[in-house]
Amino acid sequence: MVAKKHEWVEGFPGEITVSDRKGTILALNRMAVDSFREQGGKKLVGSNLFDCHPEPAISKLKRLMRTKQVNVYTVRKGRTTKLVVQAPWFSGKRYGGFVEIDLKLPGKIPLIVRKP
């Protein structure tokens, strides 16, 4: 089976937000639209990431975007823990912007150590 272009994004069990180099939101998958429903949901496409975050998150995100660095952390809200990955995306060798992926984590995560 060959997936349609970007079909996997809508079927991914986590939130995906894509922005351009200036922080303009280009795309939200279905999970992100649902998660940000109270803030505007799909209407957030075309708005700026920096308008959706408080300080010091704005400064950190601007630094990550400027330096094109990956940022990974976990966050807990109530009983839900999420893995958050913020990473630059590229079109060929040209820097395009940033992607944020938020994925709910199960209660216990095994650590598997493999030999190098």
Biopython code that builds the backbone (N, CA, C, O; Angstrom):
import numpy as np
from Bio.PDB.StructureBuilder import StructureBuilder

atoms = [
    (1, "MET", "N", (0.840, -1.190, 0.000)),
    (1, "MET", "CA", (0.000, 0.000, 0.000)),
    (1, "MET", "C", (0.877, 1.244, 0.000)),
    (1, "MET", "O", (1.805, 1.351, 0.802)),
    (2, "VAL", "N", (0.594, 2.167, -0.879)),
    (2, "VAL", "CA", (1.319, 3.428, -0.944)),
    (2, "VAL", "C", (0.444, 4.504, -0.319)),
    (2, "VAL", "O", (-0.699, 4.705, -0.731)),
    (3, "ALA", "N", (0.986, 5.191, 0.675)),
    (3, "ALA", "CA", (0.220, 6.238, 1.353)),
    (3, "ALA", "C", (0.138, 7.477, 0.474)),
    (3, "ALA", "O", (1.082, 7.812, -0.243)),
    (4, "LYS", "N", (-1.002, 8.150, 0.541)),
    (4, "LYS", "CA", (-1.146, 9.424, -0.158)),
    (4, "LYS", "C", (-0.206, 10.421, 0.508)),
    (4, "LYS", "O", (0.151, 10.272, 1.677)),
    (5, "LYS", "N", (0.185, 11.432, -0.246)),
    (5, "LYS", "CA", (1.096, 12.436, 0.290)),
    (5, "LYS", "C", (0.551, 12.994, 1.611)),
    (5, "LYS", "O", (-0.562, 13.518, 1.665)),
    (6, "HIS", "N", (1.332, 12.875, 2.641)),
    (6, "HIS", "CA", (1.035, 13.392, 3.985)),
    (6, "HIS", "C", (-0.116, 12.687, 4.694)),
    (6, "HIS", "O", (-0.553, 13.147, 5.749)),
    (7, "GLU", "N", (-0.617, 11.587, 4.144)),
    (7, "GLU", "CA", (-1.703, 10.854, 4.785)),
    (7, "GLU", "C", (-1.313, 10.408, 6.198)),
    (7, "GLU", "O", (-2.150, 10.392, 7.100)),
    (8, "TRP", "N", (-0.054, 10.050, 6.382)),
    (8, "TRP", "CA", (0.412, 9.569, 7.682)),
    (8, "TRP", "C", (0.289, 10.656, 8.751)),
    (8, "TRP", "O", (0.087, 10.350, 9.927)),
    (9, "VAL", "N", (0.409, 11.919, 8.347)),
    (9, "VAL", "CA", (0.356, 13.024, 9.304)),
    (9, "VAL", "C", (-0.992, 13.048, 10.020)),
    (9, "VAL", "O", (-1.045, 13.251, 11.233)),
    (10, "GLU", "N", (-2.071, 12.845, 9.285)),
    (10, "GLU", "CA", (-3.409, 12.864, 9.881)),
    (10, "GLU", "C", (-3.661, 11.622, 10.725)),
    (10, "GLU", "O", (-4.438, 11.672, 11.678)),
    (11, "GLY", "N", (-3.013, 10.506, 10.385)),
    (11, "GLY", "CA", (-3.195, 9.279, 11.136)),
    (11, "GLY", "C", (-2.227, 9.110, 12.285)),
    (11, "GLY", "O", (-2.325, 8.138, 13.034)),
    (12, "PHE", "N", (-1.285, 10.043, 12.445)),
    (12, "PHE", "CA", (-0.295, 9.979, 13.519)),
    (12, "PHE", "C", (-0.982, 10.246, 14.857)),
    (12, "PHE", "O", (-1.771, 11.185, 14.956)),
    (13, "PRO", "N", (-0.701, 9.438, 15.898)),
    (13, "PRO", "CA", (-1.404, 9.582, 17.180)),
    (13, "PRO", "C", (-0.833, 10.663, 18.091)),
    (13, "PRO", "O", (-0.798, 10.492, 19.310)),
    (14, "GLY", "N", (-0.395, 11.752, 17.519)),
    (14, "GLY", "CA", (0.138, 12.869, 18.288)),
    (14, "GLY", "C", (-0.095, 14.161, 17.531)),
    (14, "GLY", "O", (-0.513, 14.157, 16.373)),
    (15, "GLU", "N", (0.182, 15.263, 18.202)),
    (15, "GLU", "CA", (-0.015, 16.582, 17.601)),
    (15, "GLU", "C", (1.208, 16.954, 16.770)),
    (15, "GLU", "O", (2.345, 16.773, 17.207)),
    (16, "ILE", "N", (0.965, 17.477, 15.566)),
    (16, "ILE", "CA", (2.047, 17.952, 14.704)),
    (16, "ILE", "C", (1.714, 19.376, 14.278)),
    (16, "ILE", "O", (0.652, 19.640, 13.714)),
    (17, "THR", "N", (2.644, 20.288, 14.558)),
    (17, "THR", "CA", (2.517, 21.684, 14.158)),
    (17, "THR", "C", (3.740, 22.033, 13.327)),
    (17, "THR", "O", (4.869, 21.749, 13.726)),
    (18, "VAL", "N", (3.518, 22.648, 12.173)),
    (18, "VAL", "CA", (4.616, 23.010, 11.276)),
    (18, "VAL", "C", (4.589, 24.516, 11.067)),
    (18, "VAL", "O", (3.539, 25.097, 10.795)),
    (19, "SER", "N", (5.757, 25.143, 11.198)),
    (19, "SER", "CA", (5.854, 26.583, 10.957)),
    (19, "SER", "C", (6.938, 26.874, 9.927)),
    (19, "SER", "O", (7.776, 26.025, 9.625)),
    (20, "ASP", "N", (6.903, 28.092, 9.398)),
    (20, "ASP", "CA", (7.970, 28.517, 8.489)),
    (20, "ASP", "C", (9.097, 29.160, 9.299)),
    (20, "ASP", "O", (9.069, 29.144, 10.529)),
    (21, "ARG", "N", (10.072, 29.717, 8.618)),
    (21, "ARG", "CA", (11.255, 30.297, 9.275)),
    (21, "ARG", "C", (10.925, 31.475, 10.180)),
    (21, "ARG", "O", (11.665, 31.754, 11.123)),
    (22, "LYS", "N", (9.822, 32.171, 9.906)),
    (22, "LYS", "CA", (9.444, 33.338, 10.703)),
    (22, "LYS", "C", (8.498, 32.984, 11.845)),
    (22, "LYS", "O", (8.140, 33.844, 12.651)),
    (23, "GLY", "N", (8.092, 31.712, 11.913)),
    (23, "GLY", "CA", (7.198, 31.281, 12.980)),
    (23, "GLY", "C", (5.736, 31.235, 12.575)),
    (23, "GLY", "O", (4.879, 30.945, 13.409)),
    (24, "THR", "N", (5.428, 31.516, 11.312)),
    (24, "THR", "CA", (4.049, 31.439, 10.837)),
    (24, "THR", "C", (3.624, 29.976, 10.763)),
    (24, "THR", "O", (4.323, 29.158, 10.164)),
    (25, "ILE", "N", (2.504, 29.645, 11.356)),
    (25, "ILE", "CA", (2.014, 28.270, 11.351)),
    (25, "ILE", "C", (1.526, 27.922, 9.949)),
    (25, "ILE", "O", (0.635, 28.576, 9.406)),
    (26, "LEU", "N", (2.125, 26.879, 9.374)),
    (26, "LEU", "CA", (1.782, 26.423, 8.029)),
    (26, "LEU", "C", (0.763, 25.296, 8.051)),
    (26, "LEU", "O", (-0.083, 25.202, 7.162)),
    (27, "ALA", "N", (0.842, 24.437, 9.070)),
    (27, "ALA", "CA", (-0.032, 23.269, 9.105)),
    (27, "ALA", "C", (-0.182, 22.736, 10.526)),
    (27, "ALA", "O", (0.725, 22.832, 11.352)),
    (28, "LEU", "N", (-1.345, 22.177, 10.777)),
    (28, "LEU", "CA", (-1.656, 21.471, 12.025)),
    (28, "LEU", "C", (-2.340, 20.174, 11.616)),
    (28, "LEU", "O", (-3.245, 20.185, 10.782)),
    (29, "ASN", "N", (-1.920, 19.069, 12.192)),
    (29, "ASN", "CA", (-2.657, 17.839, 11.913)),
    (29, "ASN", "C", (-3.934, 17.818, 12.760)),
    (29, "ASN", "O", (-4.150, 18.700, 13.592)),
    (30, "ARG", "N", (-4.763, 16.820, 12.542)),
    (30, "ARG", "CA", (-6.062, 16.729, 13.215)),
    (30, "ARG", "C", (-5.924, 16.762, 14.739)),
    (30, "ARG", "O", (-6.704, 17.422, 15.426)),
    (31, "MET", "N", (-4.923, 16.043, 15.261)),
    (31, "MET", "CA", (-4.732, 16.009, 16.724)),
    (31, "MET", "C", (-4.370, 17.399, 17.259)),
    (31, "MET", "O", (-4.843, 17.788, 18.327)),
    (32, "ALA", "N", (-3.545, 18.145, 16.534)),
    (32, "ALA", "CA", (-3.168, 19.496, 16.968)),
    (32, "ALA", "C", (-4.369, 20.432, 16.895)),
    (32, "ALA", "O", (-4.581, 21.243, 17.797)),
    (33, "VAL", "N", (-5.155, 20.326, 15.826)),
    (33, "VAL", "CA", (-6.365, 21.148, 15.708)),
    (33, "VAL", "C", (-7.278, 20.900, 16.906)),
    (33, "VAL", "O", (-7.798, 21.845, 17.499)),
    (34, "ASP", "N", (-7.473, 19.636, 17.261)),
    (34, "ASP", "CA", (-8.319, 19.299, 18.419)),
    (34, "ASP", "C", (-7.734, 19.841, 19.721)),
    (34, "ASP", "O", (-8.457, 20.378, 20.561)),
    (35, "SER", "N", (-6.419, 19.695, 19.877)),
    (35, "SER", "CA", (-5.751, 20.144, 21.100)),
    (35, "SER", "C", (-5.846, 21.658, 21.286)),
    (35, "SER", "O", (-5.989, 22.150, 22.405)),
    (36, "PHE", "N", (-5.764, 22.390, 20.168)),
    (36, "PHE", "CA", (-5.775, 23.858, 20.222)),
    (36, "PHE", "C", (-7.139, 24.454, 19.880)),
    (36, "PHE", "O", (-7.236, 25.622, 19.504)),
    (37, "ARG", "N", (-8.193, 23.642, 20.012)),
    (37, "ARG", "CA", (-9.545, 24.091, 19.658)),
    (37, "ARG", "C", (-9.919, 25.391, 20.376)),
    (37, "ARG", "O", (-10.451, 26.311, 19.754)),
    (38, "GLU", "N", (-9.644, 25.469, 21.682)),
    (38, "GLU", "CA", (-10.018, 26.669, 22.458)),
    (38, "GLU", "C", (-9.239, 27.909, 22.028)),
    (38, "GLU", "O", (-9.694, 29.033, 22.239)),
    (39, "GLN", "N", (-8.068, 27.710, 21.426)),
    (39, "GLN", "CA", (-7.258, 28.842, 20.965)),
    (39, "GLN", "C", (-7.549, 29.195, 19.498)),
    (39, "GLN", "O", (-6.970, 30.139, 18.960)),
    (40, "GLY", "N", (-8.435, 28.444, 18.863)),
    (40, "GLY", "CA", (-8.783, 28.748, 17.478)),
    (40, "GLY", "C", (-8.698, 27.559, 16.543)),
    (40, "GLY", "O", (-9.180, 27.623, 15.412)),
    (41, "GLY", "N", (-8.083, 26.460, 17.006)),
    (41, "GLY", "CA", (-7.989, 25.256, 16.169)),
    (41, "GLY", "C", (-7.387, 25.530, 14.810)),
    (41, "GLY", "O", (-6.300, 26.101, 14.716)),
    (42, "LYS", "N", (-8.074, 25.134, 13.760)),
    (42, "LYS", "CA", (-7.568, 25.261, 12.390)),
    (42, "LYS", "C", (-7.329, 26.722, 11.999)),
    (42, "LYS", "O", (-6.521, 27.004, 11.114)),
    (43, "LYS", "N", (-8.026, 27.644, 12.653)),
    (43, "LYS", "CA", (-7.849, 29.069, 12.354)),
    (43, "LYS", "C", (-6.463, 29.573, 12.757)),
    (43, "LYS", "O", (-6.068, 30.675, 12.378)),
    (44, "LEU", "N", (-5.724, 28.763, 13.528)),
    (44, "LEU", "CA", (-4.359, 29.153, 13.911)),
    (44, "LEU", "C", (-3.403, 29.106, 12.719)),
    (44, "LEU", "O", (-2.361, 29.763, 12.739)),
    (45, "VAL", "N", (-3.746, 28.335, 11.676)),
    (45, "VAL", "CA", (-2.905, 28.300, 10.475)),
    (45, "VAL", "C", (-2.860, 29.714, 9.908)),
    (45, "VAL", "O", (-3.898, 30.331, 9.665)),
    (46, "GLY", "N", (-1.651, 30.217, 9.699)),
    (46, "GLY", "CA", (-1.449, 31.590, 9.233)),
    (46, "GLY", "C", (-1.082, 32.545, 10.354)),
    (46, "GLY", "O", (-0.581, 33.639, 10.094)),
    (47, "SER", "N", (-1.326, 32.146, 11.605)),
    (47, "SER", "CA", (-0.929, 32.983, 12.744)),
    (47, "SER", "C", (0.516, 32.652, 13.122)),
    (47, "SER", "O", (1.133, 31.771, 12.525)),
    (48, "ASN", "N", (1.043, 33.355, 14.105)),
    (48, "ASN", "CA", (2.438, 33.170, 14.475)),
    (48, "ASN", "C", (2.575, 32.394, 15.780)),
    (48, "ASN", "O", (1.839, 32.628, 16.739)),
    (49, "LEU", "N", (3.540, 31.460, 15.799)),
    (49, "LEU", "CA", (3.823, 30.655, 16.993)),
    (49, "LEU", "C", (4.095, 31.520, 18.217)),
    (49, "LEU", "O", (3.711, 31.170, 19.333)),
    (50, "PHE", "N", (4.754, 32.640, 18.003)),
    (50, "PHE", "CA", (5.165, 33.473, 19.126)),
    (50, "PHE", "C", (3.957, 34.116, 19.816)),
    (50, "PHE", "O", (4.044, 34.511, 20.979)),
    (51, "ASP", "N", (2.839, 34.219, 19.104)),
    (51, "ASP", "CA", (1.620, 34.746, 19.714)),
    (51, "ASP", "C", (0.928, 33.694, 20.580)),
    (51, "ASP", "O", (0.031, 34.018, 21.358)),
    (52, "CYS", "N", (1.349, 32.429, 20.443)),
    (52, "CYS", "CA", (0.721, 31.315, 21.159)),
    (52, "CYS", "C", (1.511, 30.866, 22.378)),
    (52, "CYS", "O", (1.090, 29.951, 23.086)),
    (53, "HIS", "N", (2.658, 31.503, 22.633)),
    (53, "HIS", "CA", (3.521, 31.073, 23.728)),
    (53, "HIS", "C", (3.826, 32.240, 24.657)),
    (53, "HIS", "O", (3.902, 33.384, 24.207)),
    (54, "PRO", "N", (4.002, 31.966, 25.948)),
    (54, "PRO", "CA", (4.436, 32.995, 26.895)),
    (54, "PRO", "C", (5.966, 33.046, 26.945)),
    (54, "PRO", "O", (6.639, 32.154, 26.428)),
    (55, "GLU", "N", (6.495, 34.070, 27.556)),
    (55, "GLU", "CA", (7.924, 34.078, 27.873)),
    (55, "GLU", "C", (8.126, 33.130, 29.043)),
    (55, "GLU", "O", (7.204, 33.023, 29.852)),
    (56, "PRO", "N", (9.221, 32.446, 29.208)),
    (56, "PRO", "CA", (10.435, 32.498, 28.393)),
    (56, "PRO", "C", (10.415, 31.572, 27.177)),
    (56, "PRO", "O", (11.424, 31.434, 26.486)),
    (57, "ALA", "N", (9.250, 30.926, 26.908)),
    (57, "ALA", "CA", (9.171, 29.997, 25.772)),
    (57, "ALA", "C", (9.424, 30.715, 24.441)),
    (57, "ALA", "O", (10.032, 30.140, 23.538)),
    (58, "ILE", "N", (8.966, 31.959, 24.311)),
    (58, "ILE", "CA", (9.168, 32.709, 23.060)),
    (58, "ILE", "C", (10.652, 32.879, 22.782)),
    (58, "ILE", "O", (11.118, 32.592, 21.679)),
    (59, "SER", "N", (11.398, 33.347, 23.780)),
    (59, "SER", "CA", (12.840, 33.563, 23.603)),
    (59, "SER", "C", (13.559, 32.258, 23.275)),
    (59, "SER", "O", (14.445, 32.228, 22.421)),
    (60, "LYS", "N", (13.176, 31.185, 23.954)),
    (60, "LYS", "CA", (13.814, 29.897, 23.707)),
    (60, "LYS", "C", (13.519, 29.414, 22.292)),
    (60, "LYS", "O", (14.416, 28.939, 21.596)),
    (61, "LEU", "N", (12.267, 29.534, 21.866)),
    (61, "LEU", "CA", (11.898, 29.101, 20.522)),
    (61, "LEU", "C", (12.611, 29.937, 19.457)),
    (61, "LEU", "O", (13.068, 29.397, 18.450)),
    (62, "LYS", "N", (12.706, 31.231, 19.673)),
    (62, "LYS", "CA", (13.436, 32.091, 18.720)),
    (62, "LYS", "C", (14.903, 31.676, 18.628)),
    (62, "LYS", "O", (15.481, 31.659, 17.541)),
    (63, "ARG", "N", (15.503, 31.341, 19.775)),
    (63, "ARG", "CA", (16.905, 30.892, 19.769)),
    (63, "ARG", "C", (17.040, 29.567, 19.033)),
    (63, "ARG", "O", (17.960, 29.394, 18.234)),
    (64, "LEU", "N", (16.135, 28.633, 19.294)),
    (64, "LEU", "CA", (16.177, 27.335, 18.611)),
    (64, "LEU", "C", (16.043, 27.515, 17.103)),
    (64, "LEU", "O", (16.748, 26.867, 16.330)),
    (65, "MET", "N", (15.147, 28.387, 16.693)),
    (65, "MET", "CA", (14.937, 28.622, 15.260)),
    (65, "MET", "C", (16.146, 29.300, 14.626)),
    (65, "MET", "O", (16.529, 28.973, 13.502)),
    (66, "ARG", "N", (16.743, 30.239, 15.344)),
    (66, "ARG", "CA", (17.921, 30.943, 14.827)),
    (66, "ARG", "C", (19.111, 29.998, 14.682)),
    (66, "ARG", "O", (19.854, 30.069, 13.703)),
    (67, "THR", "N", (19.285, 29.110, 15.667)),
    (67, "THR", "CA", (20.438, 28.205, 15.662)),
    (67, "THR", "C", (20.124, 26.852, 15.009)),
    (67, "THR", "O", (21.009, 26.018, 14.819)),
    (68, "LYS", "N", (18.843, 26.658, 14.672)),
    (68, "LYS", "CA", (18.389, 25.416, 14.022)),
    (68, "LYS", "C", (18.706, 24.185, 14.872)),
    (68, "LYS", "O", (19.159, 23.163, 14.357)),
    (69, "GLN", "N", (18.465, 24.295, 16.162)),
    (69, "GLN", "CA", (18.727, 23.205, 17.095)),
    (69, "GLN", "C", (17.456, 22.418, 17.399)),
    (69, "GLN", "O", (16.346, 22.937, 17.284)),
    (70, "VAL", "N", (17.637, 21.169, 17.787)),
    (70, "VAL", "CA", (16.541, 20.310, 18.211)),
    (70, "VAL", "C", (16.355, 20.467, 19.718)),
    (70, "VAL", "O", (17.330, 20.567, 20.462)),
    (71, "ASN", "N", (15.105, 20.488, 20.159)),
    (71, "ASN", "CA", (14.782, 20.578, 21.576)),
    (71, "ASN", "C", (13.819, 19.444, 21.900)),
    (71, "ASN", "O", (12.791, 19.294, 21.241)),
    (72, "VAL", "N", (14.151, 18.638, 22.920)),
    (72, "VAL", "CA", (13.315, 17.504, 23.314)),
    (72, "VAL", "C", (13.111, 17.563, 24.825)),
    (72, "VAL", "O", (14.062, 17.738, 25.586)),
    (73, "TYR", "N", (11.861, 17.415, 25.245)),
    (73, "TYR", "CA", (11.569, 17.395, 26.675)),
    (73, "TYR", "C", (10.255, 16.674, 26.917)),
    (73, "TYR", "O", (9.513, 16.386, 25.978)),
    (74, "THR", "N", (9.972, 16.387, 28.171)),
    (74, "THR", "CA", (8.670, 15.836, 28.550)),
    (74, "THR", "C", (7.942, 16.874, 29.399)),
    (74, "THR", "O", (8.561, 17.685, 30.087)),
    (75, "VAL", "N", (6.626, 16.827, 29.335)),
    (75, "VAL", "CA", (5.799, 17.746, 30.115)),
    (75, "VAL", "C", (4.631, 16.949, 30.692)),
    (75, "VAL", "O", (4.090, 16.061, 30.033)),
    (76, "ARG", "N", (4.252, 17.271, 31.918)),
    (76, "ARG", "CA", (3.123, 16.598, 32.548)),
    (76, "ARG", "C", (2.041, 17.628, 32.839)),
    (76, "ARG", "O", (2.298, 18.685, 33.415)),
    (77, "LYS", "N", (0.830, 17.292, 32.426)),
    (77, "LYS", "CA", (-0.345, 18.124, 32.690)),
    (77, "LYS", "C", (-1.384, 17.194, 33.282)),
    (77, "LYS", "O", (-1.917, 16.332, 32.583)),
    (78, "GLY", "N", (-1.675, 17.357, 34.557)),
    (78, "GLY", "CA", (-2.584, 16.434, 35.226)),
    (78, "GLY", "C", (-1.972, 15.043, 35.258)),
    (78, "GLY", "O", (-0.871, 14.859, 35.777)),
    (79, "ARG", "N", (-2.679, 14.064, 34.706)),
    (79, "ARG", "CA", (-2.183, 12.681, 34.686)),
    (79, "ARG", "C", (-1.549, 12.314, 33.342)),
    (79, "ARG", "O", (-1.139, 11.171, 33.135)),
    (80, "THR", "N", (-1.470, 13.288, 32.432)),
    (80, "THR", "CA", (-0.943, 13.020, 31.096)),
    (80, "THR", "C", (0.492, 13.524, 30.974)),
    (80, "THR", "O", (0.794, 14.670, 31.307)),
    (81, "THR", "N", (1.365, 12.649, 30.493)),
    (81, "THR", "CA", (2.751, 13.037, 30.210)),
    (81, "THR", "C", (2.944, 12.980, 28.705)),
    (81, "THR", "O", (2.534, 12.024, 28.047)),
    (82, "LYS", "N", (3.575, 14.020, 28.171)),
    (82, "LYS", "CA", (3.828, 14.088, 26.731)),
    (82, "LYS", "C", (5.314, 14.245, 26.459)),
    (82, "LYS", "O", (6.044, 14.880, 27.219)),
    (83, "LEU", "N", (5.734, 13.655, 25.366)),
    (83, "LEU", "CA", (7.066, 13.885, 24.815)),
    (83, "LEU", "C", (6.904, 14.992, 23.789)),
    (83, "LEU", "O", (6.043, 14.908, 22.913)),
    (84, "VAL", "N", (7.723, 16.026, 23.890)),
    (84, "VAL", "CA", (7.672, 17.142, 22.955)),
    (84, "VAL", "C", (9.005, 17.197, 22.212)),
    (84, "VAL", "O", (10.073, 17.222, 22.823)),
    (85, "VAL", "N", (8.920, 17.216, 20.898)),
    (85, "VAL", "CA", (10.113, 17.339, 20.056)),
    (85, "VAL", "C", (9.910, 18.556, 19.167)),
    (85, "VAL", "O", (8.932, 18.641, 18.423)),
    (86, "GLN", "N", (10.838, 19.490, 19.252)),
    (86, "GLN", "CA", (10.839, 20.677, 18.389)),
    (86, "GLN", "C", (12.106, 20.583, 17.554)),
    (86, "GLN", "O", (13.214, 20.520, 18.088)),
    (87, "ALA", "N", (11.932, 20.574, 16.236)),
    (87, "ALA", "CA", (13.087, 20.358, 15.368)),
    (87, "ALA", "C", (12.946, 21.143, 14.071)),
    (87, "ALA", "O", (11.836, 21.359, 13.585)),
    (88, "PRO", "N", (14.086, 21.572, 13.511)),
    (88, "PRO", "CA", (14.028, 22.272, 12.229)),
    (88, "PRO", "C", (13.662, 21.307, 11.104)),
    (88, "PRO", "O", (13.963, 20.115, 11.177)),
    (89, "TRP", "N", (13.010, 21.828, 10.062)),
    (89, "TRP", "CA", (12.767, 21.032, 8.858)),
    (89, "TRP", "C", (13.431, 21.751, 7.678)),
    (89, "TRP", "O", (13.621, 22.967, 7.687)),
    (90, "PHE", "N", (13.766, 20.970, 6.689)),
    (90, "PHE", "CA", (14.498, 21.487, 5.538)),
    (90, "PHE", "C", (13.833, 21.044, 4.240)),
    (90, "PHE", "O", (13.236, 19.969, 4.168)),
    (91, "SER", "N", (13.943, 21.873, 3.236)),
    (91, "SER", "CA", (13.545, 21.525, 1.877)),
    (91, "SER", "C", (14.844, 21.474, 1.092)),
    (91, "SER", "O", (15.414, 22.507, 0.741)),
    (92, "GLY", "N", (15.306, 20.252, 0.821)),
    (92, "GLY", "CA", (16.657, 20.108, 0.285)),
    (92, "GLY", "C", (17.623, 20.546, 1.363)),
    (92, "GLY", "O", (17.590, 20.012, 2.472)),
    (93, "LYS", "N", (18.477, 21.500, 1.066)),
    (93, "LYS", "CA", (19.416, 22.031, 2.066)),
    (93, "LYS", "C", (18.936, 23.352, 2.656)),
    (93, "LYS", "O", (19.592, 23.920, 3.529)),
    (94, "ARG", "N", (17.802, 23.836, 2.184)),
    (94, "ARG", "CA", (17.283, 25.132, 2.621)),
    (94, "ARG", "C", (16.425, 24.963, 3.878)),
    (94, "ARG", "O", (15.497, 24.155, 3.905)),
    (95, "TYR", "N", (16.747, 25.728, 4.904)),
    (95, "TYR", "CA", (16.002, 25.718, 6.153)),
    (95, "TYR", "C", (14.594, 26.237, 5.901)),
    (95, "TYR", "O", (14.412, 27.322, 5.347)),
    (96, "GLY", "N", (13.589, 25.447, 6.316)),
    (96, "GLY", "CA", (12.211, 25.831, 6.051)),
    (96, "GLY", "C", (11.462, 26.361, 7.251)),
    (96, "GLY", "O", (10.551, 27.174, 7.100)),
    (97, "GLY", "N", (11.831, 25.914, 8.456)),
    (97, "GLY", "CA", (11.122, 26.335, 9.655)),
    (97, "GLY", "C", (11.233, 25.278, 10.737)),
    (97, "GLY", "O", (12.246, 24.588, 10.845)),
    (98, "PHE", "N", (10.177, 25.157, 11.541)),
    (98, "PHE", "CA", (10.203, 24.237, 12.665)),
    (98, "PHE", "C", (8.973, 23.341, 12.701)),
    (98, "PHE", "O", (7.891, 23.721, 12.254)),
    (99, "VAL", "N", (9.165, 22.149, 13.241)),
    (99, "VAL", "CA", (8.084, 21.195, 13.467)),
    (99, "VAL", "C", (8.055, 20.899, 14.960)),
    (99, "VAL", "O", (9.097, 20.706, 15.587)),
    (100, "GLU", "N", (6.859, 20.868, 15.518)),
    (100, "GLU", "CA", (6.706, 20.425, 16.902)),
    (100, "GLU", "C", (5.799, 19.203, 16.885)),
    (100, "GLU", "O", (4.713, 19.220, 16.305)),
    (101, "ILE", "N", (6.270, 18.144, 17.535)),
    (101, "ILE", "CA", (5.501, 16.911, 17.664)),
    (101, "ILE", "C", (5.289, 16.654, 19.146)),
    (101, "ILE", "O", (6.250, 16.586, 19.912)),
    (102, "ASP", "N", (4.027, 16.510, 19.555)),
    (102, "ASP", "CA", (3.668, 16.192, 20.934)),
    (102, "ASP", "C", (3.014, 14.819, 20.928)),
    (102, "ASP", "O", (2.041, 14.592, 20.209)),
    (103, "LEU", "N", (3.546, 13.909, 21.726)),
    (103, "LEU", "CA", (3.056, 12.543, 21.750)),
    (103, "LEU", "C", (2.792, 12.123, 23.187)),
    (103, "LEU", "O", (3.690, 12.192, 24.027)),
    (104, "LYS", "N", (1.563, 11.685, 23.481)),
    (104, "LYS", "CA", (1.244, 11.205, 24.829)),
    (104, "LYS", "C", (2.050, 9.949, 25.110)),
    (104, "LYS", "O", (2.193, 9.074, 24.256)),
    (105, "LEU", "N", (2.574, 9.880, 26.329)),
    (105, "LEU", "CA", (3.382, 8.732, 26.732)),
    (105, "LEU", "C", (2.612, 7.840, 27.692)),
    (105, "LEU", "O", (1.803, 8.318, 28.486)),
    (106, "PRO", "N", (2.873, 6.531, 27.611)),
    (106, "PRO", "CA", (2.254, 5.623, 28.582)),
    (106, "PRO", "C", (2.879, 5.850, 29.953)),
    (106, "PRO", "O", (3.908, 6.514, 30.069)),
    (107, "GLY", "N", (2.261, 5.303, 30.981)),
    (107, "GLY", "CA", (2.735, 5.486, 32.353)),
    (107, "GLY", "C", (4.155, 5.035, 32.591)),
    (107, "GLY", "O", (4.907, 5.695, 33.307)),
    (108, "LYS", "N", (4.525, 3.931, 32.004)),
    (108, "LYS", "CA", (5.865, 3.405, 32.228)),
    (108, "LYS", "C", (6.524, 3.160, 30.873)),
    (108, "LYS", "O", (5.955, 2.509, 29.997)),
    (109, "ILE", "N", (7.730, 3.695, 30.721)),
    (109, "ILE", "CA", (8.452, 3.560, 29.454)),
    (109, "ILE", "C", (9.727, 2.760, 29.700)),
    (109, "ILE", "O", (10.563, 3.165, 30.508)),
    (110, "PRO", "N", (9.882, 1.645, 29.023)),
    (110, "PRO", "CA", (11.115, 0.875, 29.199)),
    (110, "PRO", "C", (12.292, 1.566, 28.504)),
    (110, "PRO", "O", (12.130, 2.169, 27.443)),
    (111, "LEU", "N", (13.440, 1.474, 29.096)),
    (111, "LEU", "CA", (14.673, 1.946, 28.468)),
    (111, "LEU", "C", (15.409, 0.724, 27.951)),
    (111, "LEU", "O", (15.789, -0.154, 28.727)),
    (112, "ILE", "N", (15.608, 0.666, 26.660)),
    (112, "ILE", "CA", (16.313, -0.448, 26.047)),
    (112, "ILE", "C", (17.683, 0.048, 25.635)),
    (112, "ILE", "O", (17.800, 0.962, 24.820)),
    (113, "VAL", "N", (18.711, -0.549, 26.194)),
    (113, "VAL", "CA", (20.081, -0.161, 25.889)),
    (113, "VAL", "C", (20.653, -1.191, 24.914)),
    (113, "VAL", "O", (20.728, -2.381, 25.220)),
    (114, "ARG", "N", (21.050, -0.716, 23.745)),
    (114, "ARG", "CA", (21.610, -1.599, 22.731)),
    (114, "ARG", "C", (23.122, -1.404, 22.654)),
    (114, "ARG", "O", (23.646, -0.330, 22.949)),
    (115, "LYS", "N", (23.793, -2.453, 22.259)),
    (115, "LYS", "CA", (25.238, -2.348, 22.089)),
    (115, "LYS", "C", (25.550, -1.477, 20.895)),
    (115, "LYS", "O", (24.852, -1.533, 19.882)),
    (116, "PRO", "N", (26.601, -0.667, 21.006)),
    (116, "PRO", "CA", (26.966, 0.210, 19.880)),
    (116, "PRO", "C", (27.470, -0.580, 18.677)),
    (116, "PRO", "O", (27.816, 0.008, 17.652)),
]
sb = StructureBuilder()
sb.init_structure("model")
sb.init_model(0)
sb.init_chain("A")
sb.init_seg("    ")
for serial, (resi, resn, name, xyz) in enumerate(atoms, 1):
    if name == "N":
        sb.init_residue(resn, " ", resi, " ")
    sb.init_atom(name, np.array(xyz, "f"), 0.0, 1.0, " ", f" {name:<3s}", serial, name[0])
structure = sb.get_structure()
